[in-house]
Amino acid sequence: MKLIHASAFVVQVNSNYLKLKAGYLFPEISRRVKAFSLDTPHADLIRLGIGDVTEPLPLACRTAMKQAIDEMGTDSGFHGYGPEQGYEWLRESIATFDYKSRGCAIGADEIFISDGSKCDSSNILDILGESNRIAVTDPVYPVYVDSNVMAGRTGVANESGRYEGLTYLPINAANNFQAQIPQDPVDLIYLCFPNNPTGAIATKDHLASWVSYARKNDALILFDAAYEAFIQNEKLPHSIYEIDGAHECAIEFRSFSKNAGFTGTRCAFTVIPKNLRGKTLINEQVNLWDLWNRRQSTKFNGVSYIIQRGAEAVYSKEGQIQIKALVNFYMENAAIIRSSLSDAGFSIYGGQHAPYVWIKAPEQMSSWEFFDLLLEKANIVGTPGSGFGASGEGYFRLSAFNSRENVEKAMKRIECL
Ligand SMILES: *Cc1c(COP(=O)(O)O)cnc(C)c1O
């Protein structure tokens, strides 16, 4: 970050922001792509980098939103501020379709509707004490780390980009991308399955070992299930609450961004079980639900009625068919990416229950070297694994969020490398 010599009359800033690593991943990608495009203006670039969806919104959602807009134009159908927790009809649908259907005892009153999992997974720090020891996997979704840095819960970063005060749990091919339970005790653990960026999936046993650790150590699991809809095997856990005891030690984040293409529409939800407890400095027990409800009531005014109606339509009969088709479309892209890369001789991971394929860069090549190679030789933009953490070095992420045409074209180019 740029530091300018300050005059005496400016306000003090949150200095924690200055600890954030300067060359953040996506700006650096843009810089290199821009430089390449200036040199090679006619290159036909294919972007398989950023984790945003590409296909249009499902018809069921659009129809519901249009109806909601018309309702809003009538005296009887107008809606002002909604309930801070979200409308009950949406929370009921979520509880029924996402939880009860999989045997999880989650009630509508344990669900909080929001405008995104990115914000929820950052904002959750508001209700958690400052002295908690925090564990993240490495590589990791950068939001978990940066939100802790901004909140002053870390020291400074070292040369490899690791922040003092965080416990990093390496995930790699050797441990099947399932982090080992830490030796040092930690209080907060961020887990993301299906995983961004590695595309890995957790077995029930793996999640059970975390739940058991959390219960033994009075720890809290922050479980990000944004890619739950991409799981192709019904036996794999879609929710942390499929594990016995998770109600007492886990918060779950879910989103309509990836399953229903709501990245630009904005709707998500967070589950906080009623019997999930934390403790105060003098060891009194407090319900986290009460704190989050208080937090949301003060700092959040809910998601638009129109958008919540759109999200509710995800659970209609048509909506379910349409989101399955969307997910299948992206998973076919992932299968094409997997088979082409593996034919080309790459070691690949993920992409079977997640829209991301995690690739080992060719021998001795760093993530950024492989980025430059793909950009220059194949005009493909991907994401360097090292941008997700020190242990991502030597790896590369390709996303299945793209048109079929682009995916096929990109894979032909890789086969000709
Ligand atoms: C895309 C994504 C989300 C969803 O974020 P929204 O703010 O709901 O769009 C959450 N977690 C991970 C790891 C993601 O990649």
The ligand as an ORCA input file, in Angstrom:
! r2SCAN-3c Opt
* xyz 0 1
  C     -17.787    -17.786     -4.191
  C     -17.474    -18.139     -2.793
  C     -18.339    -17.789     -1.753
  C     -19.630    -17.050     -2.022
  O     -19.500    -15.713     -1.733
  P     -20.731    -14.742     -1.925
  O     -20.309    -13.507     -1.172
  O     -21.924    -15.399     -1.310
  O     -20.898    -14.490     -3.386
  C     -18.021    -18.165     -0.472
  N     -16.915    -18.871     -0.207
  C     -16.068    -19.231     -1.171
  C     -14.876    -20.045     -0.821
  C     -16.311    -18.868     -2.490
  O     -15.444    -19.212     -3.441
*
